[in-house]
Amino acid sequence: MSQDRRSTALAAAVLLSILSLGGCVTSTPMDARAEVPGPPKPTAYLPVEDVPPRPEKPAMTADEQSKLKKELAAARARQMPKDKGQLRAPNP
């Protein structure tokens, strides 16, 4: 009878260890596809490597820039008070 008791205790121990380790088996290779991360979530910031293409022609030509600088200098000179206008000339 002691042999029968030992085999029953051994069978119970093996069964208990199989049941306790059974939870570890389910999270290995069978679920590997379920754990694959999806595509990255969009963020509020643009990617650094995404730069817009350079324009084919400049926004202003050199003539337009010089004309605009002259107009701005003239506007600044008109708005400057008389007493300060004599002390300092506008920078073009």
N, CA, C and O atoms as a GROMACS GRO file, in nm:
protein
  368
    1MET      N    1   0.078  -0.119   0.000
    1MET     CA    2   0.000   0.000   0.000
    1MET      C    3   0.083   0.127   0.000
    1MET      O    4   0.041   0.228  -0.056
    2SER      N    5   0.200   0.124   0.061
    2SER     CA    6   0.282   0.242   0.063
    2SER      C    7   0.330   0.276  -0.079
    2SER      O    8   0.348   0.393  -0.112
    3GLN      N    9   0.350   0.173  -0.160
    3GLN     CA   10   0.388   0.195  -0.302
    3GLN      C   11   0.274   0.265  -0.375
    3GLN      O   12   0.298   0.354  -0.457
    4ASP      N   13   0.152   0.227  -0.347
    4ASP     CA   14   0.035   0.290  -0.410
    4ASP      C   15   0.021   0.437  -0.367
    4ASP      O   16  -0.016   0.523  -0.447
    5ARG      N   17   0.051   0.461  -0.239
    5ARG     CA   18   0.043   0.598  -0.190
    5ARG      C   19   0.151   0.687  -0.252
    5ARG      O   20   0.126   0.803  -0.285
    6ARG      N   21   0.271   0.630  -0.268
    6ARG     CA   22   0.380   0.706  -0.330
    6ARG      C   23   0.347   0.741  -0.474
    6ARG      O   24   0.369   0.854  -0.518
    7SER      N   25   0.296   0.645  -0.546
    7SER     CA   26   0.263   0.671  -0.687
    7SER      C   27   0.149   0.772  -0.699
    7SER      O   28   0.147   0.853  -0.792
    8THR      N   29   0.053   0.768  -0.605
    8THR     CA   30  -0.055   0.865  -0.605
    8THR      C   31  -0.003   1.005  -0.572
    8THR      O   32  -0.044   1.103  -0.634
    9ALA      N   33   0.087   1.014  -0.476
    9ALA     CA   34   0.146   1.142  -0.438
    9ALA      C   35   0.232   1.196  -0.553
    9ALA      O   36   0.230   1.316  -0.582
   10LEU      N   37   0.306   1.108  -0.617
   10LEU     CA   38   0.389   1.148  -0.730
   10LEU      C   39   0.301   1.194  -0.847
   10LEU      O   40   0.332   1.294  -0.911
   11ALA      N   41   0.195   1.124  -0.874
   11ALA     CA   42   0.103   1.162  -0.981
   11ALA      C   43   0.038   1.296  -0.949
   11ALA      O   44   0.019   1.379  -1.038
   12ALA      N   45   0.002   1.318  -0.823
   12ALA     CA   46  -0.059   1.445  -0.783
   12ALA      C   47   0.042   1.560  -0.798
   12ALA      O   48   0.006   1.669  -0.843
   13ALA      N   49   0.167   1.534  -0.760
   13ALA     CA   50   0.270   1.638  -0.772
   13ALA      C   51   0.297   1.671  -0.919
   13ALA      O   52   0.313   1.788  -0.954
   14VAL      N   53   0.304   1.570  -1.003
   14VAL     CA   54   0.326   1.592  -1.146
   14VAL      C   55   0.207   1.667  -1.206
   14VAL      O   56   0.227   1.760  -1.284
   15LEU      N   57   0.087   1.628  -1.172
   15LEU     CA   58  -0.032   1.695  -1.221
   15LEU      C   59  -0.037   1.841  -1.176
   15LEU      O   60  -0.072   1.929  -1.254
   16LEU      N   61  -0.001   1.867  -1.050
   16LEU     CA   62   0.000   2.003  -0.997
   16LEU      C   63   0.105   2.088  -1.068
   16LEU      O   64   0.080   2.204  -1.100
   17SER      N   65   0.223   2.031  -1.091
   17SER     CA   66   0.327   2.109  -1.160
   17SER      C   67   0.290   2.135  -1.305
   17SER      O   68   0.319   2.242  -1.358
   18ILE      N   69   0.226   2.039  -1.370
   18ILE     CA   70   0.182   2.059  -1.509
   18ILE      C   71   0.077   2.170  -1.516
   18ILE      O   72   0.082   2.254  -1.605
   19LEU      N   73  -0.017   2.171  -1.422
   19LEU     CA   74  -0.120   2.274  -1.422
   19LEU      C   75  -0.063   2.412  -1.389
   19LEU      O   76  -0.105   2.512  -1.446
   20SER      N   77   0.035   2.416  -1.297
   20SER     CA   78   0.091   2.545  -1.261
   20SER      C   79   0.180   2.602  -1.372
   20SER      O   80   0.186   2.723  -1.390
   21LEU      N   81   0.247   2.517  -1.447
   21LEU     CA   82   0.331   2.563  -1.557
   21LEU      C   83   0.253   2.578  -1.687
   21LEU      O   84   0.307   2.630  -1.784
   22GLY      N   85   0.131   2.536  -1.689
   22GLY     CA   86   0.050   2.546  -1.811
   22GLY      C   87   0.026   2.690  -1.853
   22GLY      O   88   0.012   2.718  -1.973
   23GLY      N   89   0.020   2.783  -1.759
   23GLY     CA   90  -0.002   2.923  -1.791
   23GLY      C   91   0.118   2.985  -1.863
   23GLY      O   92   0.099   3.079  -1.940
   24CYS      N   93   0.238   2.937  -1.840
   24CYS     CA   94   0.358   2.991  -1.904
   24CYS      C   95   0.364   2.953  -2.052
   24CYS      O   96   0.420   3.028  -2.132
   25VAL      N   97   0.308   2.842  -2.087
   25VAL     CA   98   0.317   2.794  -2.224
   25VAL      C   99   0.232   2.879  -2.318
   25VAL      O  100   0.268   2.893  -2.435
   26THR      N  101   0.124   2.934  -2.272
   26THR     CA  102   0.033   3.006  -2.361
   26THR      C  103   0.089   3.140  -2.409
   26THR      O  104   0.041   3.193  -2.510
   27SER      N  105   0.189   3.195  -2.341
   27SER     CA  106   0.242   3.326  -2.382
   27SER      C  107   0.371   3.316  -2.463
   27SER      O  108   0.439   3.416  -2.481
   28THR      N  109   0.405   3.200  -2.512
   28THR     CA  110   0.527   3.184  -2.592
   28THR      C  111   0.493   3.175  -2.740
   28THR      O  112   0.398   3.242  -2.781
   29PRO      N  113   0.560   3.100  -2.822
   29PRO     CA  114   0.548   3.109  -2.968
   29PRO      C  115   0.408   3.109  -3.028
   29PRO      O  116   0.390   3.162  -3.138
   30MET      N  117   0.311   3.055  -2.961
   30MET     CA  118   0.178   3.052  -3.020
   30MET      C  119   0.119   3.193  -3.032
   30MET      O  120   0.047   3.221  -3.128
   31ASP      N  121   0.150   3.282  -2.936
   31ASP     CA  122   0.096   3.417  -2.937
   31ASP      C  123   0.194   3.520  -2.993
   31ASP      O  124   0.175   3.640  -2.974
   32ALA      N  125   0.298   3.477  -3.060
   32ALA     CA  126   0.401   3.570  -3.108
   32ALA      C  127   0.342   3.668  -3.209
   32ALA      O  128   0.380   3.785  -3.210
   33ARG      N  129   0.252   3.624  -3.293
   33ARG     CA  130   0.193   3.714  -3.393
   33ARG      C  131   0.101   3.816  -3.328
   33ARG      O  132   0.086   3.927  -3.380
   34ALA      N  133   0.039   3.782  -3.217
   34ALA     CA  134  -0.052   3.874  -3.149
   34ALA      C  135   0.024   3.988  -3.081
   34ALA      O  136  -0.035   4.093  -3.055
   35GLU      N  137   0.153   3.969  -3.052
   35GLU     CA  138   0.231   4.070  -2.982
   35GLU      C  139   0.308   4.162  -3.077
   35GLU      O  140   0.381   4.249  -3.029
   36VAL      N  141   0.294   4.147  -3.206
   36VAL     CA  142   0.366   4.232  -3.301
   36VAL      C  143   0.308   4.373  -3.293
   36VAL      O  144   0.187   4.390  -3.304
   37PRO      N  145   0.395   4.474  -3.275
   37PRO     CA  146   0.341   4.611  -3.265
   37PRO      C  147   0.288   4.658  -3.399
   37PRO      O  148   0.339   4.620  -3.504
   38GLY      N  149   0.187   4.741  -3.394
   38GLY     CA  150   0.125   4.794  -3.515
   38GLY      C  151   0.208   4.909  -3.570
   38GLY      O  152   0.319   4.934  -3.523
   39PRO      N  153   0.156   4.979  -3.669
   39PRO     CA  154   0.228   5.094  -3.724
   39PRO      C  155   0.240   5.204  -3.620
   39PRO      O  156   0.156   5.214  -3.531
   40PRO      N  157   0.345   5.287  -3.630
   40PRO     CA  158   0.362   5.392  -3.530
   40PRO      C  159   0.248   5.494  -3.534
   40PRO      O  160   0.192   5.523  -3.640
   41LYS      N  161   0.214   5.546  -3.418
   41LYS     CA  162   0.105   5.643  -3.409
   41LYS      C  163   0.154   5.778  -3.461
   41LYS      O  164   0.268   5.816  -3.436
   42PRO      N  165   0.068   5.851  -3.532
   42PRO     CA  166   0.110   5.983  -3.580
   42PRO      C  167   0.126   6.079  -3.463
   42PRO      O  168   0.052   6.074  -3.365
   43THR      N  169   0.225   6.167  -3.475
   43THR     CA  170   0.249   6.265  -3.370
   43THR      C  171   0.219   6.404  -3.422
   43THR      O  172   0.190   6.423  -3.540
   44ALA      N  173   0.227   6.501  -3.333
   44ALA     CA  174   0.198   6.639  -3.370
   44ALA      C  175   0.314   6.701  -3.448
   44ALA      O  176   0.297   6.804  -3.514
   45TYR      N  177   0.432   6.641  -3.440
   45TYR     CA  178   0.549   6.696  -3.506
   45TYR      C  179   0.575   6.625  -3.638
   45TYR      O  180   0.553   6.505  -3.651
   46LEU      N  181   0.620   6.700  -3.735
   46LEU     CA  182   0.653   6.642  -3.864
   46LEU      C  183   0.787   6.569  -3.855
   46LEU      O  184   0.873   6.609  -3.776
   47PRO      N  185   0.806   6.464  -3.932
   47PRO     CA  186   0.936   6.397  -3.931
   47PRO      C  187   1.046   6.490  -3.981
   47PRO      O  188   1.023   6.573  -4.069
   48VAL      N  189   1.164   6.474  -3.925
   48VAL     CA  190   1.276   6.561  -3.960
   48VAL      C  191   1.317   6.542  -4.106
   48VAL      O  192   1.356   6.638  -4.172
   49GLU      N  193   1.308   6.422  -4.156
   49GLU     CA  194   1.353   6.396  -4.292
   49GLU      C  195   1.254   6.442  -4.399
   49GLU      O  196   1.288   6.442  -4.517
   50ASP      N  197   1.133   6.479  -4.360
   50ASP     CA  198   1.034   6.530  -4.456
   50ASP      C  199   1.052   6.680  -4.474
   50ASP      O  200   0.998   6.759  -4.397
   51VAL      N  201   1.126   6.718  -4.576
   51VAL     CA  202   1.145   6.860  -4.604
   51VAL      C  203   1.077   6.891  -4.737
   51VAL      O  204   1.079   6.809  -4.828
   52PRO      N  205   1.017   7.009  -4.748
   52PRO     CA  206   0.952   7.043  -4.874
   52PRO      C  207   1.056   7.066  -4.984
   52PRO      O  208   1.169   7.103  -4.954
   53PRO      N  209   1.019   7.044  -5.109
   53PRO     CA  210   1.115   7.066  -5.217
   53PRO      C  211   1.146   7.215  -5.232
   53PRO      O  212   1.063   7.301  -5.201
   54ARG      N  213   1.266   7.243  -5.280
   54ARG     CA  214   1.306   7.382  -5.301
   54ARG      C  215   1.225   7.440  -5.416
   54ARG      O  216   1.200   7.371  -5.514
   55PRO      N  217   1.184   7.568  -5.405
   55PRO     CA  218   1.109   7.630  -5.514
   55PRO      C  219   1.201   7.650  -5.636
   55PRO      O  220   1.322   7.669  -5.622
   56GLU      N  221   1.141   7.645  -5.753
   56GLU     CA  222   1.219   7.658  -5.875
   56GLU      C  223   1.266   7.802  -5.897
   56GLU      O  224   1.374   7.824  -5.951
   57LYS      N  225   1.186   7.898  -5.854
   57LYS     CA  226   1.228   8.038  -5.868
   57LYS      C  227   1.220   8.104  -5.732
   57LYS      O  228   1.136   8.066  -5.650
   58PRO      N  229   1.304   8.204  -5.705
   58PRO     CA  230   1.301   8.269  -5.574
   58PRO      C  231   1.173   8.349  -5.555
   58PRO      O  232   1.106   8.385  -5.652
   59ALA      N  233   1.140   8.376  -5.431
   59ALA     CA  234   1.019   8.450  -5.400
   59ALA      C  235   1.027   8.592  -5.452
   59ALA      O  236   0.928   8.647  -5.499
   60MET      N  237   1.145   8.652  -5.444
   60MET     CA  238   1.165   8.790  -5.492
   60MET      C  239   1.297   8.796  -5.569
   60MET      O  240   1.395   8.732  -5.531
   61THR      N  241   1.297   8.873  -5.675
   61THR     CA  242   1.421   8.893  -5.748
   61THR      C  243   1.505   8.998  -5.676
   61THR      O  244   1.457   9.063  -5.583
   62ALA      N  245   1.629   9.015  -5.718
   62ALA     CA  246   1.717   9.114  -5.656
   62ALA      C  247   1.662   9.255  -5.677
   62ALA      O  248   1.673   9.339  -5.587
   63ASP      N  249   1.605   9.282  -5.793
   63ASP     CA  250   1.546   9.414  -5.819
   63ASP      C  251   1.428   9.441  -5.724
   63ASP      O  252   1.416   9.550  -5.668
   64GLU      N  253   1.342   9.341  -5.707
   64GLU     CA  254   1.228   9.357  -5.617
   64GLU      C  255   1.274   9.380  -5.474
   64GLU      O  256   1.216   9.461  -5.402
   65GLN      N  257   1.379   9.307  -5.432
   65GLN     CA  258   1.430   9.324  -5.296
   65GLN      C  259   1.484   9.465  -5.274
   65GLN      O  260   1.456   9.527  -5.172
   66SER      N  261   1.562   9.515  -5.370
   66SER     CA  262   1.619   9.649  -5.353
   66SER      C  263   1.508   9.756  -5.353
   66SER      O  264   1.515   9.852  -5.277
   67LYS      N  265   1.407   9.738  -5.439
   67LYS     CA  266   1.295   9.833  -5.442
   67LYS      C  267   1.221   9.832  -5.308
   67LYS      O  268   1.185   9.938  -5.257
   68LEU      N  269   1.199   9.715  -5.252
   68LEU     CA  270   1.129   9.704  -5.125
   68LEU      C  271   1.211   9.765  -5.011
   68LEU      O  272   1.155   9.830  -4.923
   69LYS      N  273   1.344   9.746  -5.012
   69LYS     CA  274   1.428   9.806  -4.910
   69LYS      C  275   1.421   9.958  -4.916
   69LYS      O  276   1.415  10.025  -4.813
   70LYS      N  277   1.421  10.013  -5.036
   70LYS     CA  278   1.411  10.158  -5.052
   70LYS      C  279   1.277  10.209  -5.002
   70LYS      O  280   1.271  10.313  -4.935
   71GLU      N  281   1.169  10.138  -5.032
   71GLU     CA  282   1.036  10.178  -4.986
   71GLU      C  283   1.026  10.173  -4.834
   71GLU      O  284   0.967  10.262  -4.772
   72LEU      N  285   1.084  10.070  -4.773
   72LEU     CA  286   1.081  10.059  -4.628
   72LEU      C  287   1.165  10.169  -4.562
   72LEU      O  288   1.125  10.224  -4.460
   73ALA      N  289   1.279  10.202  -4.621
   73ALA     CA  290   1.362  10.310  -4.566
   73ALA      C  291   1.289  10.444  -4.576
   73ALA      O  292   1.297  10.526  -4.485
   74ALA      N  293   1.219  10.465  -4.687
   74ALA     CA  294   1.143  10.589  -4.702
   74ALA      C  295   1.029  10.595  -4.601
   74ALA      O  296   1.004  10.701  -4.544
   75ALA      N  297   0.961  10.486  -4.578
   75ALA     CA  298   0.851  10.483  -4.481
   75ALA      C  299   0.905  10.507  -4.340
   75ALA      O  300   0.842  10.578  -4.261
   76ARG      N  301   1.020  10.450  -4.309
   76ARG     CA  302   1.081  10.471  -4.178
   76ARG      C  303   1.119  10.618  -4.160
   76ARG      O  304   1.100  10.676  -4.052
   77ALA      N  305   1.172  10.678  -4.265
   77ALA     CA  306   1.213  10.819  -4.258
   77ALA      C  307   1.092  10.909  -4.240
   77ALA      O  308   1.100  11.010  -4.171
   78ARG      N  309   0.978  10.874  -4.301
   78ARG     CA  310   0.857  10.955  -4.286
   78ARG      C  311   0.802  10.947  -4.144
   78ARG      O  312   0.746  11.044  -4.093
   79GLN      N  313   0.816  10.833  -4.080
   79GLN     CA  314   0.757  10.813  -3.948
   79GLN      C  315   0.847  10.863  -3.835
   79GLN      O  316   0.801  10.883  -3.723
   80MET      N  317   0.974  10.884  -3.863
   80MET     CA  318   1.068  10.927  -3.761
   80MET      C  319   1.042  11.074  -3.725
   80MET      O  320   1.021  11.156  -3.814
   81PRO      N  321   1.043  11.106  -3.596
   81PRO     CA  322   1.022  11.246  -3.556
   81PRO      C  323   1.133  11.336  -3.613
   81PRO      O  324   1.244  11.290  -3.639
   82LYS      N  325   1.102  11.462  -3.632
   82LYS     CA  326   1.194  11.557  -3.695
   82LYS      C  327   1.324  11.572  -3.616
   82LYS      O  328   1.432  11.572  -3.675
   83ASP      N  329   1.315  11.585  -3.483
   83ASP     CA  330   1.436  11.609  -3.406
   83ASP      C  331   1.529  11.487  -3.402
   83ASP      O  332   1.651  11.505  -3.397
   84LYS      N  333   1.475  11.364  -3.406
   84LYS     CA  334   1.560  11.244  -3.408
   84LYS      C  335   1.608  11.212  -3.549
   84LYS      O  336   1.709  11.144  -3.565
   85GLY      N  337   1.538  11.259  -3.649
   85GLY     CA  338   1.578  11.230  -3.787
   85GLY      C  339   1.710  11.296  -3.824
   85GLY      O  340   1.783  11.245  -3.909
   86GLN      N  341   1.742  11.405  -3.762
   86GLN     CA  342   1.868  11.472  -3.793
   86GLN      C  343   1.985  11.407  -3.721
   86GLN      O  344   2.100  11.419  -3.766
   87LEU      N  345   1.958  11.338  -3.611
   87LEU     CA  346   2.067  11.276  -3.536
   87LEU      C  347   2.111  11.144  -3.600
   87LEU      O  348   2.229  11.110  -3.600
   88ARG      N  349   2.016  11.071  -3.654
   88ARG     CA  350   2.047  10.937  -3.703
   88ARG      C  351   1.977  10.914  -3.836
   88ARG      O  352   1.855  10.932  -3.847
   89ALA      N  353   2.054  10.876  -3.936
   89ALA     CA  354   1.995  10.846  -4.066
   89ALA      C  355   1.944  10.703  -4.067
   89ALA      O  356   2.001  10.618  -3.999
   90PRO      N  357   1.838  10.672  -4.143
   90PRO     CA  358   1.786  10.534  -4.148
   90PRO      C  359   1.886  10.442  -4.217
   90PRO      O  360   1.950  10.480  -4.314
   91ASN      N  361   1.897  10.320  -4.164
   91ASN     CA  362   1.984  10.220  -4.225
   91ASN      C  363   1.913  10.151  -4.339
   91ASN      O  364   1.803  10.098  -4.322
   92PRO      N  365   1.975  10.151  -4.456
   92PRO     CA  366   1.908  10.083  -4.569
   92PRO      C  367   1.918   9.934  -4.560
   92PRO      O  368   1.867   9.862  -4.646
   0.00000   0.00000   0.00000
